[in-house]
Amino acid sequence: MNNVDIAHKLNEYADYLEGEEANIYRARAYRRAAQTIFALDQPASKILAEKGRAGLDELQGVGASLAYTIESLIRTGEFHTLRPAGGHIDPERLLTSLPGVGPQLARRVHERLGVTSLEQMEQAAHDGRLAQVGVGPKRLRGLIDALAGRLARSRLPEPVRGEPSVDEILEVDAEYHQRGDENRLPTLSPRRFNPENEPWLPLYKTERRGWRFRALFSNTALAHRLGRTRDWVVISFHDGFVSGQRTVVTETVGDLRGRRVVRGRERECRAYYAVLQDAGGDGCYDNRMGRTRPPEPPRDVSTNSLFLGVNSL
């Protein structure tokens, strides 16, 4: 189970707790943990494999109880908690937490439409299927409003504002790989993990659409240990006011497997590749130059004007 799926499960359980009018702080704890897992720059399964449950426990906003739940999701795909009541979410009880949904309607929605979550209920409300189980227009409007309010608290982050778009970051990543493969980039001699002081680390700098970018392969201890020093690309950016950094990797699990992904912005990457596929590209690693629109011609920046310190060297 990948990070996005884990985050959805944690948010779903928070919805369940709120519907049961359980301890509000407990529901908030699950939402905080969901945000933490979603924002990780590596799979939670990797943390579990390398550090065990203690590694999950160390994550901000997780702790021992939620680490147990996350471990269960990773290992079995099932939701378990340390609380005596367990973590099973009864779909019909969850649905009855919505205004205007009694036990009989919840049973019909669950059995006839196969709805097991609030997200699926929202989809059924918008695509007309609820009319098949006796939901009239007035009740439908109330359900749509109630679902919008409930799900607004559990939505994963919207596209990041104040940063380059994921297609711009992925374009820079693609050009970095291509130019590096063609030996068209200057190379640096990193101080770390380079006892022979060899100039092996390609550097690419470019400008587009008001952003200045710098791309380097990751030279961290983790990248070396996992053999990802020619895969993970650290891309720094700034526009004179805002500066930041993202890591682009080849995803190894889930529905984005084999694709280049901007860590922390997987949801946007998923939407980007869906559009790209409709346009005739597959967005996989071997087709990383595919785009949905022609990019601005990149303008290389002199290697004598680094705009950010090379912290990873």
N, C-alpha and C positions, 0 to 999 in steps of 0.2 A: 504494500500500500504506500503510495507516494505522499509527499507532504500536503498537497492540496486535498487529497482524499481524507487524510487524517484531520486536517483543519475542518473540513465539512462535517465529519462525524462528531467532533467536539462541539461545534456550533449547534448541530442538531440536538445533542444532548442538553445543551444550554436552553434551547427552545423548549424541550420537554420539561425541564426543571421549572422554567417560568410558567408554563402551562399548568403545572401541578401546584403552582404557588409555593414552591419550595424556597429554601434559603436563597435570597437574591444574591448574596455574596458568593455562594457556591456556583450559581449560574455565571456570574461575572468571572469567576476563576477559570471556568471552561472556555469562555470567550477570550480571555487573555492568553491562555495556553494555545488556542487556535491561531491567534495572531502571531505568536512566537514561532510556532511550527511553520506557518505559511511564509514567514519572512526569513527562514533559515537559508544560508547560502550553500547548504549541502543536505542530502537526504537524512531525515531522522533515523532511517534504518542504518545508515553508515555510522552515525553516532552510537547507536545501540550495539552494532557489531564491534566497534573499536573500544568502547568504554563501558558497555553494559548499561543496565538501568541507571546506574549512578551518573552516567553521562547525560541522560535525559533529565535526571533530577537537578542537575546543575544549570539547566536552561532557565532563563529569566521567566518567572511566572508559572513554572511547572511544579516542581516539588515532588515528594515521594508518591503521593496518591495518584496524581495525574501521570507521573512517569510510568506507574504500573498500567494505567489505562492505555497510554500510548504504546507501551511495549506489547500489550495484548493485541492492539490493532495491527501492529507491524508483523507480529509472529503468526497470528491466526486470522486476522481480518475481522475479529469479533470484538464487541465492546464490553469490557468488564471493568468494574470499579472495586475499590476496597471497602466501599460502604456495604452494610448488610443487605440492603435492598437490591444490590446488583445494578447492572447497567442496561438491562434489557428495556427497550423502548417499545411499549405497546402502541402500535400505530393508531388504533381506535381511540385509546385514551388521549393520545396526542391530538387527534383531530377534534375531540370533544372540548379541548381547551379553547377552540375558536368560538366566538359568539355566533349563536344561531345553529350550531351543529350539536345535535343530541346523539345518544347512543345508536339509534336506529339509522340515522343518516350516516354517521361515521362508519357503521358496519357496511352499508351499501357502497359508500365511496371506496372503502378498503377492499371489499370482496369483488365488486363489479369493475372498478376502474384500476385496481391494483395500487392505489395511492398509499404510501407508507411514510411520507415526510411532508413537511410544510411546503418545501420547494415543489414537490409533485402536485400538491393541492393547488398551489398558485398557478401552475401550468394548466391543470384541469379547469381552473376557473376562467382562464383566458382563452382556452381553445374550444370552449363550448361543451365539454364532456359532462360537466356537473348538471346540465339540463337533463341528461339521461337518467339521473338518479333523483329527479324531482326538485331540483333547486331552481326557484323562480327568479325573475329579474331583480326584485327588491333584495332578497336574501343574497343573491350573487354580488350585488354592489357592496353590501355590507361585508361580505367575506373578502372581496378584493381589497377593500380598505384595511380590514383587520390584518390580512396577510402582509400587506405592504408595510404596515407598522411593525409587525413582529419580525419580518425578515430583514428589515433595514438594520436591525441590531446585529444580525449574524452574517450580513454580506461580507465577502472578502474584499480587500481594498480595491477602490476604483483605480483606473490608470493614474500613475504617478504624475503629479503636476510639477512644473519647475525643473524638469529633467528632459533630456532628449527622448524622443519616442523610441520604442523598442526597434522599429525598423531602421532608424538611423544608427542605433548602437550595433545592430546586427550587420548593417552595411559596412561599418568600420571594421568589425570583426572579420567579415568575409574578405575585405581588401587586405587586411593584415595577413591573413593566411595566404592569400594568393600572391602577394608581393614577397612574402617570406619564402614561399615555395620557389619563386623565380629568382631568389637571391637579389632582390632589388631594394633591400632595406639595410641601413647601417646596423651594426651590432655593438652591444655594450658588454663590458666585462663585469658582471655582478660581483659584489663583495661576498655575498653569502653563497654557500654551497658551491664554491668554485675555487678549489685549492690551487689549480694550475693557472688561475687568472686568465682563462680563455674567453675571448669575445664571442659568446654564443647567443646572446639574448637580443633578438631583433627588436628594433624600435620603429614605430610608425606614428607619425603626427600628421593631422589633417584638419581642415576647417570645412564646415558646411552649415548652411542655414543658421548662421550666427553662433554656432558652437565650435569650440576648439577641442580636439580630441587627441589623446595620446594612448597608444595600445602597446602592451607588453605581455609576454607570457608570464604566468604566475611563477614566482620564484620562492614560494613559501615552503616550509618544511612538509606540510601536508601534501602539496602538489608533487614534491619529490618522492615522498613515501608511497603515494598512490600511482606514480608514473604518469602524471597529468601535466608535466611541464611543457608539453607541446600541444596541449588541448585547452587548458584553462587560460583565458585571456582577460587581463585586468585592463579595463578601459576607463581612463579618467577624462573628465570633461569640465569645461567652464565657459561662461558667456560674458565674463566681465563682472557679473554680479553673483551668480550661482555657480558653485563648483561641487563636484561629486565623483563617485567612482562606482562602477558595476563590474561584476565578473561574468563572463560568457563561457558556458561550458557545453559539451555534448551530453544531453540527458541520457541516462542509462536505464531508466525505469519509466513505467506508465505510458500514457498516450503520446507523450512528447519524446519517447525514446528514439535516439538517433538524430534528433534535431538540435540545432544550436539554440540555447536558451539563456536569457538574461536572468541571473539568479535574483530572486525577490520580486520578479515581474513575470512569473510563469503564466498567470492568467492572461495578461496582455499578449504574451508570445503565442498562447493557444489561439487567441482570436486572430492574430496576425497570420499564422500559418493556415487557418481556415480560409481567409481571404486569398492568400497566395495559392492555395490548392485550387480554388475556384478560378483563378487566373491562369491555371495551367502548370504551375510549379509544384514541387513536392516539399520544398523547404528543408530537405534532409541535408546532412553534412556534406555529401558529395555534390549537392546542388545549391551551395550556399550563396551563389551569386544571383539566384532568382529573386526578382523584386516585383512588387505590385505596381510600381511607377518608376519612371526614369529618375535616378538620383541627380542631384546637382553635381557637376564635375568637381571632384575633390581637389583642394589646393594644398599641396604638401607644405609643411612648415619646417623651417630650418631646424636641424637638430641642435643648433647652438642656443635655442631659446626655449628651454623646457619651462612650461608654465606651472608645473607642479613638481614637488620633490619626488624622487624615485624611491619611495619608502620601502618597496618590496625588494630592492636590490641588496 
